[in-house]
């Protein structure tokens, strides 16, 4: 190896590792992609890797805000517990999403709980370091505001659905909002978890999905469903076509469970 080649060789130590991590974080998360090289260089040494088993808590409502998490693998549900003891799922987040940011904090305390749905890997940063980073990075501040605005819009939509729509319309709206460009709906939720997102029972969700299949609005597809009649499902979501869960017709729908 010549002196020139040695001088221009890529370092194999800590600096190279940090560059690799920085590249991965940018590819993984839109929030991280807005950070400059210098900002990422300051962030990476502050990150700590954590793993969580299914049903293991990341944090609970009422606890002080101590850490913010970026998910590398797995899924986490954000939820609150109503006065009657029922669990209400506010959101399900996955790879590349931020958990524990300002959207679930008020007066320094968590307003919601977070629990791993399946085996989950995350990197975390202290709340103080994260807040300082947001203050020092206008682009990150804007990205976080956009993220919170998106979450707030989703929460408002869910609330309006709960108070103004029948359960069949709420379920149809959920399916439509989660479909990909090919019409596939990979919910990644059990019927019980899906029920907790729209304020009903597992039995009602199962019956309605069976009814949607019988009506030709959706068909089971692997780990989820494929929307086959979007116009019909849209009419159900808008309350124009009432569907009763009491007498589902046809075969039972396939499972909605996903491996993550």
Secondary structure as UniProt FT lines:
FT   HELIX           3..8
FT   HELIX           14..28
FT   HELIX           30..33
FT   HELIX           37..44
FT   TURN            45..46
FT   STRAND          48..52
FT   TURN            54..55
FT   STRAND          57..59
FT   TURN            61..62
FT   STRAND          67..73
FT   STRAND          76..81
FT   TURN            83..84
FT   STRAND          87..93
FT   TURN            95..96
FT   STRAND          98..99
FT   HELIX           102..104
FT   STRAND          105..106
FT   TURN            107..108
FT   STRAND          109..110
FT   STRAND          113..116
FT   STRAND          120..126
FT   HELIX           127..136
FT   HELIX           138..164
FT   HELIX           167..177
FT   TURN            181..182
FT   STRAND          184..185
FT   HELIX           191..198
FT   HELIX           202..215
FT   STRAND          218..221
FT   TURN            222..223
FT   STRAND          224..227
FT   HELIX           230..237
FT   TURN            238..239
FT   TURN            246..247
//
